[in-house]
């Protein structure tokens, strides 16, 4: 089990815990274990927003950063990478959004972040299995299908939260896999 999956499901990994300086290790462990029970609240009213339901528990987290100038150089050197790595929706969104390479950077980072949250990396999950799209409000949303869908189902993932940002040099995306159980 990866450290990310352990933390999301059980709190800090036992081999990394050091309670030598703690008077009551049981109490300290209980406090750390609360990290496994992440609850989300606030934001949009019930029934609104990308998931139309409030998420109740985080299953896993993934994050990735992309060097935007390097991505630009790769796409110029190998134009076929655009279709290999990005869906037609992502390419259209990038072309019409103002900062094409920055947008493609967050899309690529989203694919890597989801693969990390699933615990397998890119390989078992293909580039077209994860798609970053603009929701009705313009906020990013994830579509997860292909080989990624059964992995998400097996992990008990019922939805995804995503946040993405980019500058001229770095694109970053973080995803939170939300439990399918209410």
MODELLER restraints for C-alpha pairs under 7 A, 6 or more apart:
rsr = mdl.restraints
at = mdl.atoms
rsr.add(forms.Gaussian(group=physical.xy_distance, feature=features.Distance(at['CA:2:A'], at['CA:119:A']), mean=6.58, stdev=0.5))
rsr.add(forms.Gaussian(group=physical.xy_distance, feature=features.Distance(at['CA:3:A'], at['CA:13:A']), mean=6.71, stdev=0.5))
rsr.add(forms.Gaussian(group=physical.xy_distance, feature=features.Distance(at['CA:4:A'], at['CA:60:A']), mean=6.58, stdev=0.5))
rsr.add(forms.Gaussian(group=physical.xy_distance, feature=features.Distance(at['CA:4:A'], at['CA:61:A']), mean=6.69, stdev=0.5))
rsr.add(forms.Gaussian(group=physical.xy_distance, feature=features.Distance(at['CA:5:A'], at['CA:60:A']), mean=5.60, stdev=0.5))
rsr.add(forms.Gaussian(group=physical.xy_distance, feature=features.Distance(at['CA:6:A'], at['CA:12:A']), mean=6.87, stdev=0.5))
rsr.add(forms.Gaussian(group=physical.xy_distance, feature=features.Distance(at['CA:6:A'], at['CA:13:A']), mean=6.26, stdev=0.5))
rsr.add(forms.Gaussian(group=physical.xy_distance, feature=features.Distance(at['CA:7:A'], at['CA:13:A']), mean=6.62, stdev=0.5))
rsr.add(forms.Gaussian(group=physical.xy_distance, feature=features.Distance(at['CA:7:A'], at['CA:36:A']), mean=6.47, stdev=0.5))
rsr.add(forms.Gaussian(group=physical.xy_distance, feature=features.Distance(at['CA:8:A'], at['CA:36:A']), mean=5.25, stdev=0.5))
rsr.add(forms.Gaussian(group=physical.xy_distance, feature=features.Distance(at['CA:8:A'], at['CA:58:A']), mean=6.61, stdev=0.5))
rsr.add(forms.Gaussian(group=physical.xy_distance, feature=features.Distance(at['CA:8:A'], at['CA:59:A']), mean=5.44, stdev=0.5))
rsr.add(forms.Gaussian(group=physical.xy_distance, feature=features.Distance(at['CA:8:A'], at['CA:60:A']), mean=5.02, stdev=0.5))
rsr.add(forms.Gaussian(group=physical.xy_distance, feature=features.Distance(at['CA:9:A'], at['CA:36:A']), mean=5.18, stdev=0.5))
rsr.add(forms.Gaussian(group=physical.xy_distance, feature=features.Distance(at['CA:9:A'], at['CA:59:A']), mean=6.15, stdev=0.5))
rsr.add(forms.Gaussian(group=physical.xy_distance, feature=features.Distance(at['CA:10:A'], at['CA:33:A']), mean=6.40, stdev=0.5))
rsr.add(forms.Gaussian(group=physical.xy_distance, feature=features.Distance(at['CA:10:A'], at['CA:36:A']), mean=5.23, stdev=0.5))
rsr.add(forms.Gaussian(group=physical.xy_distance, feature=features.Distance(at['CA:11:A'], at['CA:32:A']), mean=6.19, stdev=0.5))
rsr.add(forms.Gaussian(group=physical.xy_distance, feature=features.Distance(at['CA:11:A'], at['CA:33:A']), mean=4.66, stdev=0.5))
rsr.add(forms.Gaussian(group=physical.xy_distance, feature=features.Distance(at['CA:11:A'], at['CA:34:A']), mean=6.97, stdev=0.5))
rsr.add(forms.Gaussian(group=physical.xy_distance, feature=features.Distance(at['CA:11:A'], at['CA:35:A']), mean=5.35, stdev=0.5))
rsr.add(forms.Gaussian(group=physical.xy_distance, feature=features.Distance(at['CA:11:A'], at['CA:36:A']), mean=5.03, stdev=0.5))
rsr.add(forms.Gaussian(group=physical.xy_distance, feature=features.Distance(at['CA:12:A'], at['CA:32:A']), mean=6.97, stdev=0.5))
rsr.add(forms.Gaussian(group=physical.xy_distance, feature=features.Distance(at['CA:19:A'], at['CA:25:A']), mean=5.78, stdev=0.5))
rsr.add(forms.Gaussian(group=physical.xy_distance, feature=features.Distance(at['CA:37:A'], at['CA:57:A']), mean=6.44, stdev=0.5))
rsr.add(forms.Gaussian(group=physical.xy_distance, feature=features.Distance(at['CA:38:A'], at['CA:57:A']), mean=5.45, stdev=0.5))
rsr.add(forms.Gaussian(group=physical.xy_distance, feature=features.Distance(at['CA:38:A'], at['CA:58:A']), mean=5.76, stdev=0.5))
rsr.add(forms.Gaussian(group=physical.xy_distance, feature=features.Distance(at['CA:39:A'], at['CA:56:A']), mean=5.41, stdev=0.5))
rsr.add(forms.Gaussian(group=physical.xy_distance, feature=features.Distance(at['CA:39:A'], at['CA:57:A']), mean=5.39, stdev=0.5))
rsr.add(forms.Gaussian(group=physical.xy_distance, feature=features.Distance(at['CA:40:A'], at['CA:55:A']), mean=6.23, stdev=0.5))
rsr.add(forms.Gaussian(group=physical.xy_distance, feature=features.Distance(at['CA:40:A'], at['CA:56:A']), mean=6.01, stdev=0.5))
rsr.add(forms.Gaussian(group=physical.xy_distance, feature=features.Distance(at['CA:46:A'], at['CA:52:A']), mean=6.74, stdev=0.5))
rsr.add(forms.Gaussian(group=physical.xy_distance, feature=features.Distance(at['CA:46:A'], at['CA:53:A']), mean=5.85, stdev=0.5))
rsr.add(forms.Gaussian(group=physical.xy_distance, feature=features.Distance(at['CA:46:A'], at['CA:54:A']), mean=6.39, stdev=0.5))
rsr.add(forms.Gaussian(group=physical.xy_distance, feature=features.Distance(at['CA:47:A'], at['CA:53:A']), mean=5.38, stdev=0.5))
rsr.add(forms.Gaussian(group=physical.xy_distance, feature=features.Distance(at['CA:50:A'], at['CA:141:A']), mean=6.89, stdev=0.5))
rsr.add(forms.Gaussian(group=physical.xy_distance, feature=features.Distance(at['CA:55:A'], at['CA:178:A']), mean=6.08, stdev=0.5))
rsr.add(forms.Gaussian(group=physical.xy_distance, feature=features.Distance(at['CA:56:A'], at['CA:179:A']), mean=6.91, stdev=0.5))
rsr.add(forms.Gaussian(group=physical.xy_distance, feature=features.Distance(at['CA:56:A'], at['CA:182:A']), mean=6.07, stdev=0.5))
rsr.add(forms.Gaussian(group=physical.xy_distance, feature=features.Distance(at['CA:57:A'], at['CA:178:A']), mean=5.65, stdev=0.5))
rsr.add(forms.Gaussian(group=physical.xy_distance, feature=features.Distance(at['CA:57:A'], at['CA:179:A']), mean=5.39, stdev=0.5))
rsr.add(forms.Gaussian(group=physical.xy_distance, feature=features.Distance(at['CA:58:A'], at['CA:176:A']), mean=6.40, stdev=0.5))
rsr.add(forms.Gaussian(group=physical.xy_distance, feature=features.Distance(at['CA:58:A'], at['CA:177:A']), mean=5.74, stdev=0.5))
rsr.add(forms.Gaussian(group=physical.xy_distance, feature=features.Distance(at['CA:58:A'], at['CA:178:A']), mean=4.57, stdev=0.5))
rsr.add(forms.Gaussian(group=physical.xy_distance, feature=features.Distance(at['CA:58:A'], at['CA:179:A']), mean=5.93, stdev=0.5))
rsr.add(forms.Gaussian(group=physical.xy_distance, feature=features.Distance(at['CA:59:A'], at['CA:157:A']), mean=6.70, stdev=0.5))
rsr.add(forms.Gaussian(group=physical.xy_distance, feature=features.Distance(at['CA:59:A'], at['CA:177:A']), mean=5.31, stdev=0.5))
rsr.add(forms.Gaussian(group=physical.xy_distance, feature=features.Distance(at['CA:59:A'], at['CA:178:A']), mean=5.43, stdev=0.5))
rsr.add(forms.Gaussian(group=physical.xy_distance, feature=features.Distance(at['CA:59:A'], at['CA:179:A']), mean=5.55, stdev=0.5))
rsr.add(forms.Gaussian(group=physical.xy_distance, feature=features.Distance(at['CA:60:A'], at['CA:117:A']), mean=5.30, stdev=0.5))
rsr.add(forms.Gaussian(group=physical.xy_distance, feature=features.Distance(at['CA:60:A'], at['CA:176:A']), mean=5.92, stdev=0.5))
rsr.add(forms.Gaussian(group=physical.xy_distance, feature=features.Distance(at['CA:60:A'], at['CA:177:A']), mean=5.08, stdev=0.5))
rsr.add(forms.Gaussian(group=physical.xy_distance, feature=features.Distance(at['CA:61:A'], at['CA:117:A']), mean=5.08, stdev=0.5))
rsr.add(forms.Gaussian(group=physical.xy_distance, feature=features.Distance(at['CA:61:A'], at['CA:175:A']), mean=5.72, stdev=0.5))
rsr.add(forms.Gaussian(group=physical.xy_distance, feature=features.Distance(at['CA:61:A'], at['CA:176:A']), mean=4.58, stdev=0.5))
rsr.add(forms.Gaussian(group=physical.xy_distance, feature=features.Distance(at['CA:61:A'], at['CA:177:A']), mean=6.13, stdev=0.5))
rsr.add(forms.Gaussian(group=physical.xy_distance, feature=features.Distance(at['CA:62:A'], at['CA:113:A']), mean=4.29, stdev=0.5))
rsr.add(forms.Gaussian(group=physical.xy_distance, feature=features.Distance(at['CA:62:A'], at['CA:114:A']), mean=5.85, stdev=0.5))
rsr.add(forms.Gaussian(group=physical.xy_distance, feature=features.Distance(at['CA:62:A'], at['CA:116:A']), mean=5.21, stdev=0.5))
rsr.add(forms.Gaussian(group=physical.xy_distance, feature=features.Distance(at['CA:62:A'], at['CA:117:A']), mean=4.47, stdev=0.5))
rsr.add(forms.Gaussian(group=physical.xy_distance, feature=features.Distance(at['CA:62:A'], at['CA:174:A']), mean=5.70, stdev=0.5))
rsr.add(forms.Gaussian(group=physical.xy_distance, feature=features.Distance(at['CA:62:A'], at['CA:175:A']), mean=5.22, stdev=0.5))
rsr.add(forms.Gaussian(group=physical.xy_distance, feature=features.Distance(at['CA:62:A'], at['CA:176:A']), mean=6.57, stdev=0.5))
rsr.add(forms.Gaussian(group=physical.xy_distance, feature=features.Distance(at['CA:63:A'], at['CA:113:A']), mean=4.53, stdev=0.5))
rsr.add(forms.Gaussian(group=physical.xy_distance, feature=features.Distance(at['CA:63:A'], at['CA:173:A']), mean=5.73, stdev=0.5))
rsr.add(forms.Gaussian(group=physical.xy_distance, feature=features.Distance(at['CA:63:A'], at['CA:174:A']), mean=4.24, stdev=0.5))
rsr.add(forms.Gaussian(group=physical.xy_distance, feature=features.Distance(at['CA:63:A'], at['CA:175:A']), mean=6.31, stdev=0.5))
rsr.add(forms.Gaussian(group=physical.xy_distance, feature=features.Distance(at['CA:64:A'], at['CA:109:A']), mean=4.99, stdev=0.5))
rsr.add(forms.Gaussian(group=physical.xy_distance, feature=features.Distance(at['CA:64:A'], at['CA:112:A']), mean=6.15, stdev=0.5))
rsr.add(forms.Gaussian(group=physical.xy_distance, feature=features.Distance(at['CA:64:A'], at['CA:113:A']), mean=5.24, stdev=0.5))
rsr.add(forms.Gaussian(group=physical.xy_distance, feature=features.Distance(at['CA:64:A'], at['CA:172:A']), mean=5.73, stdev=0.5))
rsr.add(forms.Gaussian(group=physical.xy_distance, feature=features.Distance(at['CA:64:A'], at['CA:173:A']), mean=5.67, stdev=0.5))
rsr.add(forms.Gaussian(group=physical.xy_distance, feature=features.Distance(at['CA:64:A'], at['CA:174:A']), mean=6.63, stdev=0.5))
rsr.add(forms.Gaussian(group=physical.xy_distance, feature=features.Distance(at['CA:65:A'], at['CA:109:A']), mean=5.73, stdev=0.5))
rsr.add(forms.Gaussian(group=physical.xy_distance, feature=features.Distance(at['CA:65:A'], at['CA:170:A']), mean=6.61, stdev=0.5))
rsr.add(forms.Gaussian(group=physical.xy_distance, feature=features.Distance(at['CA:65:A'], at['CA:171:A']), mean=5.52, stdev=0.5))
rsr.add(forms.Gaussian(group=physical.xy_distance, feature=features.Distance(at['CA:65:A'], at['CA:172:A']), mean=4.34, stdev=0.5))
rsr.add(forms.Gaussian(group=physical.xy_distance, feature=features.Distance(at['CA:65:A'], at['CA:173:A']), mean=6.66, stdev=0.5))
rsr.add(forms.Gaussian(group=physical.xy_distance, feature=features.Distance(at['CA:66:A'], at['CA:105:A']), mean=5.82, stdev=0.5))
rsr.add(forms.Gaussian(group=physical.xy_distance, feature=features.Distance(at['CA:66:A'], at['CA:109:A']), mean=6.11, stdev=0.5))
rsr.add(forms.Gaussian(group=physical.xy_distance, feature=features.Distance(at['CA:66:A'], at['CA:170:A']), mean=5.65, stdev=0.5))
rsr.add(forms.Gaussian(group=physical.xy_distance, feature=features.Distance(at['CA:66:A'], at['CA:171:A']), mean=5.04, stdev=0.5))
rsr.add(forms.Gaussian(group=physical.xy_distance, feature=features.Distance(at['CA:66:A'], at['CA:172:A']), mean=6.38, stdev=0.5))
rsr.add(forms.Gaussian(group=physical.xy_distance, feature=features.Distance(at['CA:67:A'], at['CA:169:A']), mean=5.90, stdev=0.5))
rsr.add(forms.Gaussian(group=physical.xy_distance, feature=features.Distance(at['CA:67:A'], at['CA:170:A']), mean=4.96, stdev=0.5))
rsr.add(forms.Gaussian(group=physical.xy_distance, feature=features.Distance(at['CA:67:A'], at['CA:171:A']), mean=6.64, stdev=0.5))
rsr.add(forms.Gaussian(group=physical.xy_distance, feature=features.Distance(at['CA:68:A'], at['CA:101:A']), mean=6.70, stdev=0.5))
rsr.add(forms.Gaussian(group=physical.xy_distance, feature=features.Distance(at['CA:68:A'], at['CA:102:A']), mean=6.22, stdev=0.5))
rsr.add(forms.Gaussian(group=physical.xy_distance, feature=features.Distance(at['CA:68:A'], at['CA:105:A']), mean=6.12, stdev=0.5))
rsr.add(forms.Gaussian(group=physical.xy_distance, feature=features.Distance(at['CA:68:A'], at['CA:168:A']), mean=6.54, stdev=0.5))
rsr.add(forms.Gaussian(group=physical.xy_distance, feature=features.Distance(at['CA:68:A'], at['CA:169:A']), mean=4.92, stdev=0.5))
rsr.add(forms.Gaussian(group=physical.xy_distance, feature=features.Distance(at['CA:68:A'], at['CA:170:A']), mean=5.27, stdev=0.5))
rsr.add(forms.Gaussian(group=physical.xy_distance, feature=features.Distance(at['CA:68:A'], at['CA:171:A']), mean=6.34, stdev=0.5))
rsr.add(forms.Gaussian(group=physical.xy_distance, feature=features.Distance(at['CA:69:A'], at['CA:169:A']), mean=6.09, stdev=0.5))
rsr.add(forms.Gaussian(group=physical.xy_distance, feature=features.Distance(at['CA:72:A'], at['CA:101:A']), mean=6.20, stdev=0.5))
rsr.add(forms.Gaussian(group=physical.xy_distance, feature=features.Distance(at['CA:75:A'], at['CA:81:A']), mean=6.11, stdev=0.5))
rsr.add(forms.Gaussian(group=physical.xy_distance, feature=features.Distance(at['CA:75:A'], at['CA:82:A']), mean=6.62, stdev=0.5))
rsr.add(forms.Gaussian(group=physical.xy_distance, feature=features.Distance(at['CA:85:A'], at['CA:127:A']), mean=5.13, stdev=0.5))
rsr.add(forms.Gaussian(group=physical.xy_distance, feature=features.Distance(at['CA:85:A'], at['CA:128:A']), mean=6.70, stdev=0.5))
rsr.add(forms.Gaussian(group=physical.xy_distance, feature=features.Distance(at['CA:86:A'], at['CA:127:A']), mean=6.64, stdev=0.5))
rsr.add(forms.Gaussian(group=physical.xy_distance, feature=features.Distance(at['CA:86:A'], at['CA:128:A']), mean=6.34, stdev=0.5))
rsr.add(forms.Gaussian(group=physical.xy_distance, feature=features.Distance(at['CA:87:A'], at['CA:128:A']), mean=5.92, stdev=0.5))
rsr.add(forms.Gaussian(group=physical.xy_distance, feature=features.Distance(at['CA:87:A'], at['CA:131:A']), mean=6.84, stdev=0.5))
rsr.add(forms.Gaussian(group=physical.xy_distance, feature=features.Distance(at['CA:90:A'], at['CA:132:A']), mean=6.68, stdev=0.5))
rsr.add(forms.Gaussian(group=physical.xy_distance, feature=features.Distance(at['CA:90:A'], at['CA:133:A']), mean=6.54, stdev=0.5))
rsr.add(forms.Gaussian(group=physical.xy_distance, feature=features.Distance(at['CA:94:A'], at['CA:100:A']), mean=4.45, stdev=0.5))
rsr.add(forms.Gaussian(group=physical.xy_distance, feature=features.Distance(at['CA:94:A'], at['CA:103:A']), mean=5.32, stdev=0.5))
rsr.add(forms.Gaussian(group=physical.xy_distance, feature=features.Distance(at['CA:94:A'], at['CA:104:A']), mean=6.16, stdev=0.5))
rsr.add(forms.Gaussian(group=physical.xy_distance, feature=features.Distance(at['CA:102:A'], at['CA:166:A']), mean=5.91, stdev=0.5))
rsr.add(forms.Gaussian(group=physical.xy_distance, feature=features.Distance(at['CA:102:A'], at['CA:167:A']), mean=6.92, stdev=0.5))
rsr.add(forms.Gaussian(group=physical.xy_distance, feature=features.Distance(at['CA:102:A'], at['CA:168:A']), mean=6.83, stdev=0.5))
rsr.add(forms.Gaussian(group=physical.xy_distance, feature=features.Distance(at['CA:102:A'], at['CA:171:A']), mean=6.26, stdev=0.5))
rsr.add(forms.Gaussian(group=physical.xy_distance, feature=features.Distance(at['CA:105:A'], at['CA:171:A']), mean=5.25, stdev=0.5))
rsr.add(forms.Gaussian(group=physical.xy_distance, feature=features.Distance(at['CA:106:A'], at['CA:164:A']), mean=6.13, stdev=0.5))
rsr.add(forms.Gaussian(group=physical.xy_distance, feature=features.Distance(at['CA:106:A'], at['CA:165:A']), mean=6.80, stdev=0.5))
rsr.add(forms.Gaussian(group=physical.xy_distance, feature=features.Distance(at['CA:106:A'], at['CA:166:A']), mean=6.90, stdev=0.5))
rsr.add(forms.Gaussian(group=physical.xy_distance, feature=features.Distance(at['CA:106:A'], at['CA:171:A']), mean=5.18, stdev=0.5))
rsr.add(forms.Gaussian(group=physical.xy_distance, feature=features.Distance(at['CA:106:A'], at['CA:172:A']), mean=5.73, stdev=0.5))
rsr.add(forms.Gaussian(group=physical.xy_distance, feature=features.Distance(at['CA:106:A'], at['CA:173:A']), mean=5.83, stdev=0.5))
rsr.add(forms.Gaussian(group=physical.xy_distance, feature=features.Distance(at['CA:107:A'], at['CA:132:A']), mean=5.55, stdev=0.5))
rsr.add(forms.Gaussian(group=physical.xy_distance, feature=features.Distance(at['CA:109:A'], at['CA:172:A']), mean=6.04, stdev=0.5))
rsr.add(forms.Gaussian(group=physical.xy_distance, feature=features.Distance(at['CA:109:A'], at['CA:173:A']), mean=5.45, stdev=0.5))
rsr.add(forms.Gaussian(group=physical.xy_distance, feature=features.Distance(at['CA:110:A'], at['CA:132:A']), mean=6.73, stdev=0.5))
rsr.add(forms.Gaussian(group=physical.xy_distance, feature=features.Distance(at['CA:110:A'], at['CA:173:A']), mean=5.37, stdev=0.5))
rsr.add(forms.Gaussian(group=physical.xy_distance, feature=features.Distance(at['CA:110:A'], at['CA:174:A']), mean=6.99, stdev=0.5))
rsr.add(forms.Gaussian(group=physical.xy_distance, feature=features.Distance(at['CA:111:A'], at['CA:127:A']), mean=6.43, stdev=0.5))
rsr.add(forms.Gaussian(group=physical.xy_distance, feature=features.Distance(at['CA:111:A'], at['CA:130:A']), mean=5.48, stdev=0.5))
rsr.add(forms.Gaussian(group=physical.xy_distance, feature=features.Distance(at['CA:112:A'], at['CA:121:A']), mean=6.67, stdev=0.5))
rsr.add(forms.Gaussian(group=physical.xy_distance, feature=features.Distance(at['CA:112:A'], at['CA:122:A']), mean=6.40, stdev=0.5))
rsr.add(forms.Gaussian(group=physical.xy_distance, feature=features.Distance(at['CA:113:A'], at['CA:173:A']), mean=6.85, stdev=0.5))
rsr.add(forms.Gaussian(group=physical.xy_distance, feature=features.Distance(at['CA:113:A'], at['CA:174:A']), mean=6.29, stdev=0.5))
rsr.add(forms.Gaussian(group=physical.xy_distance, feature=features.Distance(at['CA:113:A'], at['CA:175:A']), mean=6.24, stdev=0.5))
rsr.add(forms.Gaussian(group=physical.xy_distance, feature=features.Distance(at['CA:114:A'], at['CA:175:A']), mean=6.49, stdev=0.5))
rsr.add(forms.Gaussian(group=physical.xy_distance, feature=features.Distance(at['CA:115:A'], at['CA:121:A']), mean=4.42, stdev=0.5))
rsr.add(forms.Gaussian(group=physical.xy_distance, feature=features.Distance(at['CA:115:A'], at['CA:122:A']), mean=5.75, stdev=0.5))
rsr.add(forms.Gaussian(group=physical.xy_distance, feature=features.Distance(at['CA:115:A'], at['CA:125:A']), mean=6.37, stdev=0.5))
rsr.add(forms.Gaussian(group=physical.xy_distance, feature=features.Distance(at['CA:118:A'], at['CA:151:A']), mean=6.71, stdev=0.5))
rsr.add(forms.Gaussian(group=physical.xy_distance, feature=features.Distance(at['CA:118:A'], at['CA:152:A']), mean=6.61, stdev=0.5))
rsr.add(forms.Gaussian(group=physical.xy_distance, feature=features.Distance(at['CA:124:A'], at['CA:147:A']), mean=6.85, stdev=0.5))
rsr.add(forms.Gaussian(group=physical.xy_distance, feature=features.Distance(at['CA:125:A'], at['CA:147:A']), mean=5.58, stdev=0.5))
rsr.add(forms.Gaussian(group=physical.xy_distance, feature=features.Distance(at['CA:125:A'], at['CA:148:A']), mean=5.38, stdev=0.5))
rsr.add(forms.Gaussian(group=physical.xy_distance, feature=features.Distance(at['CA:129:A'], at['CA:144:A']), mean=5.83, stdev=0.5))
rsr.add(forms.Gaussian(group=physical.xy_distance, feature=features.Distance(at['CA:129:A'], at['CA:145:A']), mean=4.97, stdev=0.5))
rsr.add(forms.Gaussian(group=physical.xy_distance, feature=features.Distance(at['CA:129:A'], at['CA:146:A']), mean=4.83, stdev=0.5))
rsr.add(forms.Gaussian(group=physical.xy_distance, feature=features.Distance(at['CA:129:A'], at['CA:147:A']), mean=6.37, stdev=0.5))
rsr.add(forms.Gaussian(group=physical.xy_distance, feature=features.Distance(at['CA:129:A'], at['CA:148:A']), mean=5.93, stdev=0.5))
rsr.add(forms.Gaussian(group=physical.xy_distance, feature=features.Distance(at['CA:130:A'], at['CA:142:A']), mean=6.96, stdev=0.5))
rsr.add(forms.Gaussian(group=physical.xy_distance, feature=features.Distance(at['CA:130:A'], at['CA:143:A']), mean=5.83, stdev=0.5))
rsr.add(forms.Gaussian(group=physical.xy_distance, feature=features.Distance(at['CA:130:A'], at['CA:144:A']), mean=4.72, stdev=0.5))
rsr.add(forms.Gaussian(group=physical.xy_distance, feature=features.Distance(at['CA:130:A'], at['CA:145:A']), mean=6.45, stdev=0.5))
rsr.add(forms.Gaussian(group=physical.xy_distance, feature=features.Distance(at['CA:131:A'], at['CA:142:A']), mean=5.71, stdev=0.5))
rsr.add(forms.Gaussian(group=physical.xy_distance, feature=features.Distance(at['CA:131:A'], at['CA:143:A']), mean=5.06, stdev=0.5))
rsr.add(forms.Gaussian(group=physical.xy_distance, feature=features.Distance(at['CA:131:A'], at['CA:144:A']), mean=6.49, stdev=0.5))
rsr.add(forms.Gaussian(group=physical.xy_distance, feature=features.Distance(at['CA:132:A'], at['CA:140:A']), mean=6.43, stdev=0.5))
rsr.add(forms.Gaussian(group=physical.xy_distance, feature=features.Distance(at['CA:132:A'], at['CA:141:A']), mean=5.77, stdev=0.5))
rsr.add(forms.Gaussian(group=physical.xy_distance, feature=features.Distance(at['CA:132:A'], at['CA:142:A']), mean=4.83, stdev=0.5))
rsr.add(forms.Gaussian(group=physical.xy_distance, feature=features.Distance(at['CA:132:A'], at['CA:143:A']), mean=6.49, stdev=0.5))
rsr.add(forms.Gaussian(group=physical.xy_distance, feature=features.Distance(at['CA:133:A'], at['CA:140:A']), mean=5.65, stdev=0.5))
rsr.add(forms.Gaussian(group=physical.xy_distance, feature=features.Distance(at['CA:133:A'], at['CA:141:A']), mean=5.31, stdev=0.5))
rsr.add(forms.Gaussian(group=physical.xy_distance, feature=features.Distance(at['CA:133:A'], at['CA:142:A']), mean=6.24, stdev=0.5))
rsr.add(forms.Gaussian(group=physical.xy_distance, feature=features.Distance(at['CA:134:A'], at['CA:140:A']), mean=4.73, stdev=0.5))
rsr.add(forms.Gaussian(group=physical.xy_distance, feature=features.Distance(at['CA:134:A'], at['CA:141:A']), mean=5.98, stdev=0.5))
rsr.add(forms.Gaussian(group=physical.xy_distance, feature=features.Distance(at['CA:135:A'], at['CA:141:A']), mean=5.77, stdev=0.5))
rsr.add(forms.Gaussian(group=physical.xy_distance, feature=features.Distance(at['CA:140:A'], at['CA:162:A']), mean=6.60, stdev=0.5))
rsr.add(forms.Gaussian(group=physical.xy_distance, feature=features.Distance(at['CA:140:A'], at['CA:163:A']), mean=6.89, stdev=0.5))
rsr.add(forms.Gaussian(group=physical.xy_distance, feature=features.Distance(at['CA:141:A'], at['CA:162:A']), mean=6.41, stdev=0.5))
rsr.add(forms.Gaussian(group=physical.xy_distance, feature=features.Distance(at['CA:142:A'], at['CA:160:A']), mean=6.64, stdev=0.5))
rsr.add(forms.Gaussian(group=physical.xy_distance, feature=features.Distance(at['CA:156:A'], at['CA:179:A']), mean=5.65, stdev=0.5))
rsr.add(forms.Gaussian(group=physical.xy_distance, feature=features.Distance(at['CA:156:A'], at['CA:180:A']), mean=5.49, stdev=0.5))
rsr.add(forms.Gaussian(group=physical.xy_distance, feature=features.Distance(at['CA:157:A'], at['CA:177:A']), mean=5.94, stdev=0.5))
rsr.add(forms.Gaussian(group=physical.xy_distance, feature=features.Distance(at['CA:157:A'], at['CA:178:A']), mean=5.50, stdev=0.5))
rsr.add(forms.Gaussian(group=physical.xy_distance, feature=features.Distance(at['CA:157:A'], at['CA:179:A']), mean=4.64, stdev=0.5))
rsr.add(forms.Gaussian(group=physical.xy_distance, feature=features.Distance(at['CA:157:A'], at['CA:180:A']), mean=5.06, stdev=0.5))
rsr.add(forms.Gaussian(group=physical.xy_distance, feature=features.Distance(at['CA:158:A'], at['CA:178:A']), mean=5.80, stdev=0.5))
rsr.add(forms.Gaussian(group=physical.xy_distance, feature=features.Distance(at['CA:158:A'], at['CA:179:A']), mean=5.22, stdev=0.5))
rsr.add(forms.Gaussian(group=physical.xy_distance, feature=features.Distance(at['CA:158:A'], at['CA:180:A']), mean=3.69, stdev=0.5))
rsr.add(forms.Gaussian(group=physical.xy_distance, feature=features.Distance(at['CA:159:A'], at['CA:177:A']), mean=6.10, stdev=0.5))
rsr.add(forms.Gaussian(group=physical.xy_distance, feature=features.Distance(at['CA:159:A'], at['CA:178:A']), mean=5.12, stdev=0.5))
rsr.add(forms.Gaussian(group=physical.xy_distance, feature=features.Distance(at['CA:159:A'], at['CA:179:A']), mean=6.95, stdev=0.5))
rsr.add(forms.Gaussian(group=physical.xy_distance, feature=features.Distance(at['CA:159:A'], at['CA:180:A']), mean=6.94, stdev=0.5))
rsr.add(forms.Gaussian(group=physical.xy_distance, feature=features.Distance(at['CA:160:A'], at['CA:175:A']), mean=6.61, stdev=0.5))
rsr.add(forms.Gaussian(group=physical.xy_distance, feature=features.Distance(at['CA:160:A'], at['CA:176:A']), mean=5.66, stdev=0.5))
rsr.add(forms.Gaussian(group=physical.xy_distance, feature=features.Distance(at['CA:160:A'], at['CA:177:A']), mean=4.74, stdev=0.5))
rsr.add(forms.Gaussian(group=physical.xy_distance, feature=features.Distance(at['CA:160:A'], at['CA:178:A']), mean=5.62, stdev=0.5))
rsr.add(forms.Gaussian(group=physical.xy_distance, feature=features.Distance(at['CA:161:A'], at['CA:175:A']), mean=5.56, stdev=0.5))
rsr.add(forms.Gaussian(group=physical.xy_distance, feature=features.Distance(at['CA:161:A'], at['CA:176:A']), mean=5.05, stdev=0.5))
rsr.add(forms.Gaussian(group=physical.xy_distance, feature=features.Distance(at['CA:161:A'], at['CA:177:A']), mean=6.58, stdev=0.5))
rsr.add(forms.Gaussian(group=physical.xy_distance, feature=features.Distance(at['CA:162:A'], at['CA:174:A']), mean=5.79, stdev=0.5))
rsr.add(forms.Gaussian(group=physical.xy_distance, feature=features.Distance(at['CA:162:A'], at['CA:175:A']), mean=4.48, stdev=0.5))
rsr.add(forms.Gaussian(group=physical.xy_distance, feature=features.Distance(at['CA:162:A'], at['CA:176:A']), mean=6.47, stdev=0.5))
rsr.add(forms.Gaussian(group=physical.xy_distance, feature=features.Distance(at['CA:163:A'], at['CA:173:A']), mean=5.71, stdev=0.5))
rsr.add(forms.Gaussian(group=physical.xy_distance, feature=features.Distance(at['CA:163:A'], at['CA:174:A']), mean=5.46, stdev=0.5))
rsr.add(forms.Gaussian(group=physical.xy_distance, feature=features.Distance(at['CA:163:A'], at['CA:175:A']), mean=6.60, stdev=0.5))
rsr.add(forms.Gaussian(group=physical.xy_distance, feature=features.Distance(at['CA:164:A'], at['CA:172:A']), mean=5.63, stdev=0.5))
rsr.add(forms.Gaussian(group=physical.xy_distance, feature=features.Distance(at['CA:164:A'], at['CA:173:A']), mean=4.24, stdev=0.5))
rsr.add(forms.Gaussian(group=physical.xy_distance, feature=features.Distance(at['CA:164:A'], at['CA:174:A']), mean=6.46, stdev=0.5))
rsr.add(forms.Gaussian(group=physical.xy_distance, feature=features.Distance(at['CA:165:A'], at['CA:171:A']), mean=5.85, stdev=0.5))
rsr.add(forms.Gaussian(group=physical.xy_distance, feature=features.Distance(at['CA:165:A'], at['CA:172:A']), mean=5.45, stdev=0.5))
rsr.add(forms.Gaussian(group=physical.xy_distance, feature=features.Distance(at['CA:165:A'], at['CA:173:A']), mean=6.55, stdev=0.5))
rsr.add(forms.Gaussian(group=physical.xy_distance, feature=features.Distance(at['CA:166:A'], at['CA:172:A']), mean=6.08, stdev=0.5))
